[in-house]
Amino acid sequence: MRFTDQLAALRAHRRLSLAAIGGLVGMAVPNLSAVLRGRGDTKASTLESIASALDATWLLVPNERCEAVQRAMGSNEAGSHPNTVAASEVALPRTIEISSNKR
């Protein structure tokens, strides 16, 4: 699952509107919406602020460790790809996984 999809799933689970998150991070709704859709180049500090507003921490996980991390988090459902997190499981841990399939 892409990072932006994980942000959207966590935002939906937390039931936070774009306006609510925008108020917490000091961003206008159109700008926040663009960030959450993966438009443009977003600074790490902006992502940190959004994660904080979602009561989460973003975490960089090496690809070779993704499956083990997901098992530890209890989110590796049968048949799921090792680099995905089920939307129903996003709220259990307080982390957001960031991974890349690029080598």
Secondary structure per residue as TSV (DSSP state, phi and psi in degrees):
chain	resnum	aa	ss	phi	psi
A	1	M	-	360.0	133.1
A	2	R	-	-66.3	154.1
A	3	F	H	-57.3	-43.9
A	4	T	H	-64.3	-34.1
A	5	D	H	-67.5	-37.5
A	6	Q	H	-65.6	-40.5
A	7	L	H	-61.1	-44.9
A	8	A	H	-63.3	-42.3
A	9	A	H	-65.3	-41.1
A	10	L	H	-68.2	-39.6
A	11	R	H	-61.2	-43.0
A	12	A	H	-65.1	-42.7
A	13	H	H	-63.9	-39.2
A	14	R	H	-76.9	-9.9
A	15	R	T	56.8	45.3
A	16	L	-	-106.0	130.0
A	17	S	-	-76.8	163.1
A	18	L	H	-60.0	-38.0
A	19	A	H	-63.9	-40.0
A	20	A	H	-65.3	-46.3
A	21	I	H	-66.8	-42.4
A	22	G	H	-57.3	-40.4
A	23	G	H	-65.1	-37.6
A	24	L	H	-69.8	-34.9
A	25	V	H	-102.6	-3.6
A	26	G	T	73.2	39.1
A	27	M	-	-122.6	145.2
A	28	A	-	-69.7	146.4
A	29	V	H	-54.5	-45.3
A	30	P	H	-60.7	-38.1
A	31	N	H	-68.7	-43.0
A	32	L	H	-63.3	-43.0
A	33	S	H	-58.9	-42.5
A	34	A	H	-62.9	-41.8
A	35	V	H	-62.9	-46.9
A	36	L	H	-68.0	-20.1
A	37	R	T	-91.2	-1.4
A	38	G	T	79.3	21.9
A	39	R	-	-86.2	132.9
A	40	G	S	79.2	-174.9
A	41	D	-	-106.5	114.7
A	42	T	-	-101.1	135.4
A	43	K	-	-71.0	149.2
A	44	A	H	-59.2	-36.3
A	45	S	H	-63.9	-33.3
A	46	T	H	-67.6	-44.0
A	47	L	H	-64.3	-36.9
A	48	E	H	-61.5	-43.7
A	49	S	H	-64.0	-42.5
A	50	I	H	-65.3	-44.4
A	51	A	H	-59.8	-42.8
A	52	S	H	-62.3	-42.1
A	53	A	H	-63.3	-29.1
A	54	L	T	-90.5	7.1
A	55	D	T	55.5	51.1
A	56	A	-	-142.2	168.3
A	57	T	E	-128.6	135.8
A	58	W	E	-91.0	145.9
A	59	L	E	-137.2	130.5
A	60	L	E	-92.5	120.6
A	61	V	-	-117.8	122.8
A	62	P	-	-59.9	142.9
A	63	N	H	-52.5	-39.2
A	64	E	H	-68.5	-11.0
A	65	R	H	-108.6	-5.8
A	66	C	H	-56.5	-47.4
A	67	E	H	-62.5	-43.0
A	68	A	H	-65.3	-40.1
A	69	V	H	-65.2	-43.4
A	70	Q	H	-65.4	-37.8
A	71	R	H	-62.4	-43.5
A	72	A	H	-62.8	-33.2
A	73	M	H	-82.0	-10.6
A	74	G	T	75.7	23.2
A	75	S	-	-113.7	6.5
A	76	N	-	-88.7	90.7
A	77	E	-	-74.4	154.2
A	78	A	T	-55.3	128.6
A	79	G	T	83.5	-3.5
A	80	S	-	-81.1	152.7
A	81	H	-	-69.1	141.1
A	82	P	T	-63.9	-14.7
A	83	N	T	-102.5	22.3
A	84	T	-	-120.9	155.6
A	85	V	-	-125.0	126.8
A	86	A	-	-64.7	137.0
A	87	A	G	-58.4	-33.4
A	88	S	G	-69.0	-16.6
A	89	E	G	-102.0	-3.3
A	90	V	T	-59.6	-36.1
A	91	A	T	-80.5	-13.6
A	92	L	S	-63.7	-57.0
A	93	P	S	-83.4	165.4
A	94	R	S	-105.3	38.0
A	95	T	E	-130.7	157.0
A	96	I	E	-118.0	124.6
A	97	E	E	-84.4	134.6
A	98	I	E	-120.9	122.0
A	99	S	-	-142.4	163.4
A	100	S	-	-133.8	142.9
A	101	N	-	-86.9	-3.9
A	102	K	-	-74.9	143.3
A	103	R	-	-113.8	360.0
